[in-house]
């Protein structure tokens, strides 16, 4: 982990090069103007050929009134991810993070998966796409299962789009239930190098893909493995 010089400009291009090297930025807090460059010794990865959808969540996906949108509300997703929640009063998303990823969003590298209850954003996630790798940054949920729904829809989109790597950065209990594993830095760099040699298409999956088809895409990838 290293701290950047506040005076050094970090451009979207620099940020993408950092991702290609397996490094990502975080701030100490929302009020800290500096960024820390992070490269964990152990990395969280959700293998796209081994994503597990819990049985109860499958029922929820098929019956929920919640809907999923892609790339329609960057600021809303960032606000949700930066908000305080149980067990966490502060956030690592500062103004520089917001601005940098907004630029990546405009360039088509940062993406959001959003879960809506009518006209209200109730959950979602965002991350960065680079070649065949997707780097998950953060997720949030205001209603039960909203972030879980977003993650399953993300996995289906990445599988259908030909991605090879879903980096979760760290492993949490929330992510473990979907099959997230922890690998060491060397193993992660091998997977990253392989993923960067392929081209992923985040927009390939139709926006109106039905929940049953989302489940089928994820489970078919596991059966092929």
C-alpha positions as CSV (number, residue, x, y, z in Angstrom):
1,X,0.0,0.0,0.0
2,X,1.3,3.4,-0.9
3,X,0.0,7.0,-0.5
4,X,0.1,9.2,-3.5
5,X,1.3,12.8,-3.5
6,X,-1.8,15.0,-3.3
7,X,-0.4,17.3,-6.0
8,X,0.1,14.6,-8.5
9,X,-2.8,14.4,-11.0
10,X,-4.2,10.9,-11.4
11,X,-6.0,10.7,-14.7
12,X,-8.4,8.1,-15.9
13,X,-5.6,6.7,-18.1
14,X,-3.3,6.4,-15.2
15,X,-6.0,4.6,-13.3
16,X,-6.6,2.1,-16.0
17,X,-2.9,1.3,-16.2
18,X,-3.0,0.7,-12.4
19,X,-5.8,-1.7,-12.8
20,X,-3.9,-3.5,-15.5
21,X,-1.1,-4.0,-12.9
22,X,-3.5,-5.3,-10.3
23,X,-3.5,-2.0,-8.2
24,X,-6.6,0.0,-7.2
25,X,-7.1,3.3,-5.2
26,X,-8.8,3.9,-1.9
27,X,-9.0,6.9,0.4
28,X,-8.6,6.8,4.1
29,X,-12.0,8.6,4.5
30,X,-14.4,10.8,2.6
31,X,-12.6,13.9,3.9
32,X,-9.0,12.7,3.0
33,X,-8.0,14.3,-0.3
34,X,-5.2,11.7,-0.9
35,X,-5.5,8.3,-2.3
36,X,-3.8,5.0,-1.2
37,X,-2.7,2.6,-3.9
38,X,-3.7,-0.9,-2.8
39,X,-2.4,-4.3,-3.9
40,X,-3.5,-6.9,-1.4
41,X,-1.3,-9.9,-0.7
42,X,-4.5,-12.1,-0.9
43,X,-7.2,-11.2,-3.4
44,X,-10.9,-12.0,-3.6
45,X,-12.1,-13.5,-6.9
46,X,-15.5,-14.8,-7.9
47,X,-14.8,-17.4,-10.6
48,X,-17.4,-16.9,-13.4
49,X,-17.6,-20.6,-14.0
50,X,-18.5,-21.4,-10.4
51,X,-21.0,-18.7,-9.4
52,X,-23.5,-20.1,-6.8
53,X,-27.0,-18.7,-6.6
54,X,-28.6,-19.6,-3.3
55,X,-32.0,-21.3,-3.6
56,X,-33.9,-18.6,-1.8
57,X,-32.3,-15.9,-4.0
58,X,-33.4,-17.8,-7.1
59,X,-37.0,-17.6,-5.9
60,X,-36.5,-13.9,-5.2
61,X,-35.1,-13.3,-8.7
62,X,-38.1,-15.0,-10.3
63,X,-40.8,-13.3,-8.2
64,X,-39.4,-9.9,-7.1
65,X,-41.0,-6.6,-8.2
66,X,-37.6,-5.0,-8.3
67,X,-36.1,-4.2,-11.7
68,X,-32.5,-4.0,-12.9
69,X,-31.0,-1.2,-15.0
70,X,-27.5,-0.8,-16.3
71,X,-25.5,2.5,-16.4
72,X,-28.3,4.9,-15.8
73,X,-27.5,6.5,-12.5
74,X,-23.8,6.7,-11.7
75,X,-24.2,9.4,-9.0
76,X,-26.9,7.5,-7.3
77,X,-24.9,4.3,-7.1
78,X,-21.8,6.1,-5.8
79,X,-23.9,7.9,-3.2
80,X,-25.3,4.5,-2.1
81,X,-21.9,2.9,-1.9
82,X,-20.5,5.8,0.0
83,X,-23.3,6.0,2.5
84,X,-22.9,4.9,6.1
85,X,-24.4,1.6,7.1
86,X,-24.5,-0.9,10.0
87,X,-21.0,-1.5,11.2
88,X,-19.5,1.3,9.1
89,X,-19.7,5.0,9.8
90,X,-17.1,6.2,7.3
91,X,-16.3,5.5,3.6
92,X,-13.2,5.2,1.5
93,X,-15.0,7.1,-1.4
94,X,-13.7,10.6,-1.4
95,X,-14.2,13.5,-3.9
96,X,-11.3,12.3,-6.0
97,X,-12.7,8.8,-6.3
98,X,-16.1,10.2,-7.3
99,X,-14.5,12.4,-10.0
100,X,-12.1,9.8,-11.4
101,X,-14.7,7.1,-11.7
102,X,-17.2,9.5,-13.2
103,X,-14.7,10.2,-16.0
104,X,-14.2,6.4,-16.4
105,X,-18.0,6.1,-16.6
106,X,-18.1,8.7,-19.4
107,X,-15.4,6.8,-21.2
108,X,-17.3,3.5,-21.0
109,X,-15.0,1.8,-18.6
110,X,-16.9,2.2,-15.3
111,X,-20.3,0.5,-15.1
112,X,-23.2,0.4,-12.7
113,X,-25.7,-2.4,-12.1
114,X,-28.7,-0.8,-10.4
115,X,-31.7,-2.3,-8.7
116,X,-34.9,-0.2,-8.7
117,X,-38.2,-0.3,-6.8
118,X,-40.3,1.7,-9.2
119,X,-38.5,5.1,-9.6
120,X,-36.4,4.6,-6.4
121,X,-32.8,3.2,-6.5
122,X,-32.6,0.6,-3.7
123,X,-29.3,-1.2,-4.4
124,X,-26.5,-1.8,-6.8
125,X,-22.8,-1.9,-7.5
126,X,-20.2,-0.4,-9.7
127,X,-16.9,-1.5,-11.1
128,X,-14.4,-1.2,-13.9
129,X,-14.2,-3.2,-17.1
130,X,-10.8,-3.6,-18.9
131,X,-10.5,-6.1,-21.7
132,X,-11.7,-9.5,-20.2
133,X,-11.4,-8.4,-16.6
134,X,-14.0,-6.7,-14.4
135,X,-12.9,-5.1,-11.1
136,X,-15.8,-4.8,-8.6
137,X,-15.5,-1.7,-6.5
138,X,-18.4,-1.5,-4.1
139,X,-22.1,-2.4,-3.6
140,X,-24.9,-1.3,-1.5
141,X,-28.5,-2.3,-0.5
142,X,-31.4,-0.3,0.9
143,X,-33.8,-3.2,0.5
144,X,-33.4,-6.9,1.3
145,X,-31.4,-8.8,-1.4
146,X,-31.0,-5.7,-3.7
147,X,-27.2,-6.0,-3.8
148,X,-27.4,-9.8,-4.2
149,X,-29.7,-9.3,-7.2
150,X,-27.2,-6.8,-8.7
151,X,-24.3,-9.3,-8.2
152,X,-26.1,-12.1,-10.0
153,X,-27.1,-9.8,-12.9
154,X,-23.4,-8.7,-13.1
155,X,-22.2,-12.3,-13.2
156,X,-24.6,-13.1,-16.0
157,X,-23.6,-10.0,-18.0
158,X,-19.9,-10.8,-17.6
159,X,-20.3,-14.5,-18.6
160,X,-22.5,-13.6,-21.6
161,X,-20.0,-10.9,-22.6
162,X,-17.0,-13.2,-22.6
163,X,-15.2,-11.9,-19.5
164,X,-12.6,-14.1,-17.8
165,X,-12.1,-12.5,-14.4
166,X,-14.4,-10.9,-11.7
167,X,-12.1,-9.3,-9.1
168,X,-13.9,-8.6,-5.8
169,X,-10.7,-7.2,-4.2
170,X,-11.4,-8.8,-0.8
171,X,-13.5,-11.7,0.5
172,X,-16.5,-11.0,2.7
173,X,-19.2,-13.3,4.2
174,X,-21.6,-11.6,1.8
175,X,-19.5,-12.7,-1.2
176,X,-18.6,-16.1,0.0
177,X,-22.1,-17.4,-0.4
178,X,-21.7,-16.8,-4.2
179,X,-18.5,-18.8,-4.4
180,X,-15.9,-16.0,-4.0
181,X,-12.5,-17.4,-3.1
182,X,-9.2,-15.9,-1.9
183,X,-6.0,-16.4,-3.9
184,X,-2.5,-15.1,-3.4
185,X,-1.0,-12.2,-5.4
186,X,0.9,-14.4,-7.8
187,X,-2.1,-16.4,-8.7
188,X,-4.2,-13.3,-9.2
189,X,-1.7,-11.8,-11.6
190,X,-1.7,-15.0,-13.6
191,X,-5.5,-14.8,-13.9
192,X,-5.3,-11.0,-14.6
193,X,-2.8,-11.5,-17.4
194,X,-5.0,-14.2,-19.0
195,X,-8.1,-11.9,-18.7
196,X,-6.3,-8.9,-20.3
197,X,-5.6,-11.1,-23.3
198,X,-9.3,-11.4,-24.1
199,X,-11.9,-8.9,-25.1
200,X,-15.1,-8.6,-23.0
201,X,-18.3,-6.9,-24.1
202,X,-20.2,-5.5,-21.1
203,X,-23.1,-4.5,-23.3
204,X,-23.7,-7.8,-25.1
205,X,-26.4,-9.0,-22.8
206,X,-29.8,-7.4,-23.7
207,X,-31.1,-5.1,-21.1
208,X,-34.5,-6.8,-21.0
209,X,-33.1,-10.3,-20.3
210,X,-35.6,-12.2,-18.2
211,X,-34.7,-13.4,-14.6
212,X,-35.0,-17.0,-15.7
213,X,-32.5,-16.4,-18.5
214,X,-30.1,-14.6,-16.0
215,X,-30.2,-17.7,-13.8
216,X,-29.7,-20.0,-16.8
217,X,-26.6,-18.1,-18.0
218,X,-25.0,-18.3,-14.6
219,X,-25.8,-22.0,-14.0
220,X,-24.8,-23.0,-17.6
221,X,-21.4,-21.6,-17.1
222,X,-20.9,-23.7,-14.0
223,X,-22.1,-26.8,-15.8
224,X,-19.6,-26.3,-18.6
225,X,-16.7,-25.9,-16.1
